[in-house]
């Protein structure tokens, strides 16, 4: 059976968080990452939660959303420039390519990046192939 393809830029939704945007698909990254500011941990029903603000304004995405989610882990993750930082990991529903499924997402400041979300290989493994020639949703005018 042939798997459906995602382009390297995909329109996605995170319905649990009220976010819709274009995201970069990056098979070189293990974990998916979402831009987050003002990350504030708190306790609810004896569980660790996190409140964060997704504020991202660029030609490819305009988001201003305060979100809350259960923290499922805290991990040290290496960024693309090799810097390691401890990040909160949440689980949320991802809708892309006509499918919806839960994924793990690290919260980090992606304000200097072109896209507010990066979809890593763990999120798409076994579901999709990536067609890097499909740039339908890319905006090269930046």
C-alpha positions, -999 to +999 in steps of 0.1 A: +000+000+000+013+034-010+015+060+018+001+095+011+027+123+006+032+155+025+051+184+010+080+200+029+055+228+038+020+217+049-011+234+060-019+220+095-043+224+123-038+218+160-075+218+170-069+212+207-049+245+208-070+265+183-041+269+159-040+266+121-009+275+101+017+263+076+044+241+091+077+229+079+081+191+076+116+182+087+126+145+087+160+155+101+142+165+133+131+138+156+105+158+177+080+183+164+083+218+177+058+247+182+067+283+187+058+293+223+064+324+245+057+331+281+058+294+290+044+291+325+041+257+343+013+252+368-005+224+386-041+213+379-056+182+394-022+170+407-008+171+371+018+194+356+003+217+330+018+245+310+003+277+298+020+294+268+014+321+242+018+314+205+024+348+190+038+346+155+034+372+128+050+367+094+038+365+057+033+328+062+015+328+096-004+351+118-012+336+152-020+351+186-033+324+208-029+315+245-029+278+251-029+253+279-019+216+279-008+188+301+030+183+302+038+147+293+076+151+297+105+175+300+134+166+277+167+180+266+165+186+229+193+197+205+183+225+181+194+227+145+224+248+156+235+222+181+224+241+213+208+218+238+179+230+260+154+215+283+119+218+269+083+210+279+067+183+258+029+182+253+007+159+233-019+174+210-039+165+180-024+172+146-045+174+114-026+173+082-028+156+048-065+146+054-056+127+087-057+136+124-037+119+151-020+127+184+017+138+184+043+150+208+053+186+205+082+204+222+076+241+231+104+265+221+109+300+208+108+297+170+104+335+165+134+337+143+122+309+121+100+312+089+073+288+102+058+286+137+058+248+137+082+221+126+068+186+121+095+160+130+098+124+118+083+108+149+050+126+141+047+113+105+066+079+107+045+051+091+018+076+079+033+096+051+062+100+028+077+134+022+078+149-013+104+177-011+095+188-046+060+197-034+063+233-025+026+242-030+023+259+004+057+276+004+061+314+002+096+322-011+090+359-009+106+363+026 
